[in-house]
């Protein structure tokens, strides 16, 4: 049976440490079934990609506004975690049909989320219309084949880390966002390429989204969950 870790809010350091420990535990136990976790961030937090430096973000603004900063073990660029649901999906490479391929594994895990969001009448697509612009240090302003978009606007950004035959993929589902805060932290403008749950369907709440995603993982991968 797959493991499901229910939604809780914690600070950024705890959340990243917890994800890392889940991955290490899966490796140690040689887990055959995936681990799925949902969580939130309190206080708000900026997470930086594994190899990203602090020099491109406004650390003074974060400090003065009670926004934590942490480094992720996954790649990608900086992201502000505030009003969102974050997911983690951990599995062995062998669990996926094409787990050896990074691109194919992203698509496979994302396909489960696409199926899940159908349950709340949101049609997601892989990638987005906006091309990569290297100057951007805010993750949600970059669309790649690993992302999920709604009507061409990015809704879910994901990142991966691989270790000893296992994959950790986690990502953020925005409920809403403040473009001015993003501009202050990352010196970036929205450019109308991001969307959020509140814009798509303001009647949906956190539990609706978590339930939809849980069902998507369950049905797509034909796994049992507690």
N, C-alpha and C positions, 0 to 999 in steps of 0.2 A: 504494500500500500504506500502511495506517495504521502509525503508529509506536508501539512498545511499549517503555517504559522499565522495566526490571525492578527489583524491590524492593531498596532499600538504606536503611540507617538513617543519618540525619544530624541535626544540631541544628536547632532551630526556625528560626533566621535563614536557614540554608542552604536548608531546605525551602521556605520562603516565597519566597525569592529565586529558587530554581530554577523554581518554578511560574510566577512572573512572567516570567522569561526565556523559558520555553517558550511562553507566550502571545504575547509580543512577537515571538519568532521565527516563530510561525505566521502572525502578521499580516504581517510583513516578506516572508515567502516565499509568502504567499497560499495556504497549505496547503488542499488540497481534501479530504484525508482526516484523520480525527481523530488526536490524540495521547493515548495512555493511559499513565499512570504510577502505579506502586505504591510506597509508601515507609513508613518508620517513623521514630520520633523517639528520639534519644539525645543528651542526657538527656531525661527527661520535660519537657513544655513546655505552657504555657497559651497558646493563641492567642485573641486578642480580635478581634471583628468590626471591619470597616473604620471604623465610626463609634463604636465603644464605648470608653469611658474606662476608665482603670485604677482609678478610685476605688472601684469596687464589688467588687474582689477583694483578697484578703489577700496583698499583695506581700511582706510580711515572712515569712510562712509559706513562700512560694515560694523566697525567697532563702535561708532557713535550711535548706531541704530539697533544694537543688540543682535546683529546677524553673525552667526558663527561661520568659520571657514575651516573646511577639512579637505584632505586629499583622498581621492578614491583609489582603489586598486585597479579599477577599469580605466580604459583610455577615454578619448574624447576631450571635450572642452568644458569650460565652467558652466555651472547651472545653479540657479537660485531655487532652493526647495522651500516652498512656503505652503500655499493652499493647494495641495496635490495629494494623490495617492502614488506611492512608489511601490513597485513590485520587484521581487527577486525570483529568478528561476535558476535552480542549480541542478545539473544532471551530468551523467557521464557522456562522453563523446559517443559511445556505443548506443546510448539510449535513442539518439536521433537517427533519422534515416541517412543523413549526410553530415554527420557531426564533424568529420574531419575538415570540412570546408567552412571557413568562418562566415562567408557570405550566405551559404546555404543554411547554416545553422541559425543565423539571424532570421532568415525568411521563414524557417520552420517554426521557431518559437513565436515570431510575430503573427504567423498564420493562425495560431491558436487564439491570439488576442483578437484578430479580425473576426473569427467565429464567435468569440464571446461577446463582442460589441454588437453583433447582429441581434442579440437578445434584448438590447435596449435601443434598437432601431438606429444605430449609428454605423454607417458604412465606411469602414476604414480602408485605406490603400497603402501599399508599401511605397516608401519614398515620398517625394513631393515635387512640385513644379520649380521650386527655387533651386538654382545651381549653387554649388559650394562657393563661398567667397572667403578666401583664406584670412582676410583681415578680421573676421568675426571671432571673438573669444567667448561668445555666449552660445551654448550648445543648441538652443532652440531656434537659432537663426540659420542653422545649417541643415539642409535636407540631404540625407544619404539613403542608400538602399536598406539601411537598418532601421529606418524610422517609419512611423505610421502617421498618415495624414488624413484629414477630412476635407473634402473639396479642395485639395491642393495645399491646404495649410497644415502645418505640423502640429500634431496633438500629443504624440508620445515619442520621446527620444530615449534611445537605449544604448547601452555600452556593454562590452564583454571583457572577461578576463579568463584565461585558461591556465590550468595547473594540473600536471600529472594525470592527464586524461579526463579531466572534469572541466565543465564550463559554468561560470557564473555570469548570468546576464541580468542586469537590472535596468530599470527605466522609470521615467516620471510621466504621470498622467495629470495634466494641468486642470484644475477646477477654475481658477481665474488667475490673473496676474496683473501687476502694476507696471506698465511700460516705463513710467518715470523712474521707478526704483531700478529696473533693469538698465536704463540709460545711465543712472548714477554709478552703479557697480561696475558695469562692463564697458561704459562709454559707447553704447550701441543704441541704435534706433530699432523699433519693432519692424518697420518696413512691411507691415501687414502680411506677414508670412506665418504667424502663429495663431492658433485658435485654442479654445479651452471648452470644458464641459459646460460652463455657464453660458457661453455663447451658442453652443449647439442645442442644448436643452436644459434650461435653468431649473426644471422640476426634478432633475436627477440629483441624488445625493451620493455620498461616499459609499454607503452600503450597496446601493444599486450597481455602482461600477465594480466594486469588489466581487459581488455575486456574479455579475456577468462575466468577468475575467476568470473567476474560479470555474464556472461552467464551461467556458471556452477551453481552458487547459484540460479539464476532465474529459470532455467529449473529443477534442482533437487528438489527444494522445491516448485515449481509451484507458485512463487510469482511475483507480479508486481513491477517494479522498475521505478522511474521517468526517 
